[in-house]
Every structure is written in C-alpha cells, then in structure tokens.
Amino acid sequence: MKKKYGILNLFLGIVICFSTAGFAADEDLLFQAEITSANTLSSQSTASASLNSEPTTLYNEKKSVNFSGQLNFETDYAIHQTKNQQITYTDTDIFLDIRHPKQIKTFLDLNLLYLNSASSNANMAVSVKELFLDFNVSEKAYFRVGKQFINWSTTYFWNPTDFINTDRRNFFSLNAIRGGTSGIRVHIPDTWERNFYFFINMDQTTNLDQASLTAKYVWVQNSSELGISLYNKYQHNSKLGLDLSTRWDVFDIKTELALSPKEQASKVIEKNNIVSLQSPSDTLATDWTMNIGRTFNWERANRIMLNYEFFYHSAGYREYIFADPTKKDMLLNNNLYEMNYYAWAYHAIFMSINEFPTHSSQSTLQLIQNLLDYSGIASAGITYTVIDELNLLGNIYYFLGSENTEYLQNENKFIFTASAKISF
C-alpha cells in the first residue's frame, strides 16, 4: 500500500512545500502552447479571452495571404512487462490564413501524419483540422462558418461543459493542436461584460434535425467570469453547463459543472453472476471539475506554475472492471472505455518551472490518478529552445499502481518520448 501512494505523496508534498513561497500572478504561462491555430489562444485555460476576443483589429482593408506551419518529429519507446515497442511519427500542420477586406477571413489547417512502427507498415494520413470563413454584420454579429475548434471551456484538462468537441485533451500530448467541428458559430456582443454565443453543430449530419445547438452566455465582473451553457439535439439529451473563473486570495479558481437528465453510455454490470450491458441509466448525470492554481517567484517573477485539478464523473465505475477478464473484454470490445473517464473520480497535478535547468529550457512535472483503483501516470519533461522556431523535447512517463487497473491494463511500465518541433 505504501508503494502505491509513494509517487502521489511526493507530488502532494511539492504542493505543500511551495504553498509557502512568494506569489506572482499569471497562471496561463503553465499551459502556453508553442503554436496555436487561428481561433485559439495560447492556453485552453484562458476561456474568457478566447470567448470574448473577436478578430476585428486583426484585419486590414487590403488582402493578405500568410502561409505558416509546424512540423513535429517524435519517437516513442514503450517498455511493457512482456514486450517493448517503438513508434516514430512525423506530424505536420500547414496553416493558410487569408485576410480579405471588410473584415473577412479564410483559414485552413491541413494536417499530414506519417506513422511508422515495428509492428505495422508505415501509414500516411491527410486530414483537415480546420477550414472556416469569418465575417460579420455591421460589427454587431460575428459569424464563423466551417470546421473550427471551439474553446468555450474554463478548466484545463477535464472540460465537462465542452459540449461541442469530441477530441479531448491527451495527457501524452497536452499542447497538441486539436481538430475542429463542422458548424456555424455566432457571437453577439452585448457589452464588454456580457456576450452571447451560439454554435450549430453540423458534424455527421444528413438532415437538419440531426444538428445540435449549443448556446452560451458569458458575464464578466471585475476578476470573475460566469458562463451558462445549454445544449440541445432533437431526440437526444439536453445538457446544462455552468462555469466560473475567479480569484480567491492568492489562488486562481476555475470550475465547471455539467448536468444531463440521463447517462450517455451503456455500462458493464454483473447480476446473478451474469455479466451484461446495461442501457444508459435515467438518473441525473453530473460531471464536475475544479482547478486551483497559483504562480510563484523564484529569483524571477512567475517562474513556477502549479495547478491541481479534480474531476467527478457520476457515470463512472465504482467497481474494478479491469480486474475481471469477462467484464474487461466486454468493456473494450464494445468501445465503452475512454481513458481518464472510466472511474467516478480523478485528480491531476501540473507543474512547470521556466528557465530551468538552463535559461533556454522549461521543466514540467505532471501526475494523473484514478481515485477508484489508484493507478496513475507520473511524468517529467524538459523543453529546450534552440531558437524561437525550434524546440527539442523529452519526456518520461511512469505508470503506477497495481495490475489489472486502468492505467496498467496494457502492462505499461515506462514510455520515453523525444521530439523536435520546428515552426515555419
């Protein structure tokens, strides 16, 4: 039991030790992406800026065409209990940004993925992550039509009120550029403090009644922001979302709550010694997450960033499904398992130190843990900036816990990753 909690206690010890350090405010530095698409900011956690900023001031009255991109070359080496595996891939995003007169914009993010592993032949995939058109009507209503990434969330890793995106955050690639959703976004600013947003989701629809509508109202007051979201789809569950971002003493508090009349997915159950699938329950489904963060001074301001995030998932399992081979097979074979959303509760810690161990590098420590079976993943990484356009990255991931738990189901022990990212 002591071994099971060893790494968790180490991370929590870091939190307690740093709680006595000096404070300097700028939580967003921890989650700053190295490159962002046209409709996102440098941080998933900066919801207010992403929601409320429209690109009006970015447009000229003359047409301009900008071409840029990012290339990521990465090799991963996984150590298992019975076998090891190496995967190498090249992930390239090519951006085309066309600014037209009258505040009209066209944007394209074309992704090329080349994957090579010892267990399979090399594969090449081409996809469009984003392709949209921006325009407005008399600067009273702003429209974005096409495939686009929508950032309407407040917390960092778990985002219960994200009713639009199906591409969730990946713990192994937290700064990855995620794909968008096809639809129509409308932003109607009332005042700087009050804004209305609407999104008509047209993904995988052949008829209009298959589209869904998400509406969001955002109210900003001083250092706090309150958001209310409503989701509706014909003959599907409606959802209500509430999010709050505020400051309390030296802490930045971000929280999200999502409510739905019934659960969304079937579950594996055992009744009278018979394992079967149970249809989604009609009980109220509740997802809630809270992020508590602060920054610290260490020789320089804002050098250390620390965040703790808790996630409650009412539809998650409260029994050890992976410990029973029959239940595990039924869970996996029916595509009912989603990493980081299997159990009833999780928590995670994200820490970064700028300019450490050198002035040109940044170090990170991260932990995610399942609070049902106490399995988890701890990671340490370093990013070294050769020049502004070229970064070298290295990470090590350690899987902790007992056998037949969520994060050790594939007999993972360690994963080492090394990558080079260049912007052009």
Secondary structure, DSSP 8 states (H G I E B T S, - for coil): -HHHHHHHHHHHHHHHHHTTS-B---GGGGG--SS--TT--S-TT-HHHHHH--GGGG--SS-EEEEEEEEEEEEEEEEESS-EEEEEEEEEEEEEEEEETTTEEEEEEEEEEEEEETTEEEEEEEEEEEEEEEEEETTTEEEEEEEE------SSS--TT--S-----BTTBTT-----EEEEEEEEESSSSEEEEEEEE-TT-SSGGG-EEEEEEEEEETTEEEEEEEEEETTS--EEEEEEEEEETTEEEEEEEEEESS-SS-EEEEETTEEEEE---SS-EEEEEEEEEEEE-SSSTT-EEEEEEEEEETTSBSS-GGGSHHHHHHHHHTT---TTSSBSEEEEEEEEEET-SSTTEEEEEEEEEETTT--EEEEEEEEEEEETTEEEEEEEEEEES-TTSGGGTT-EEEEEEEEEEEE-
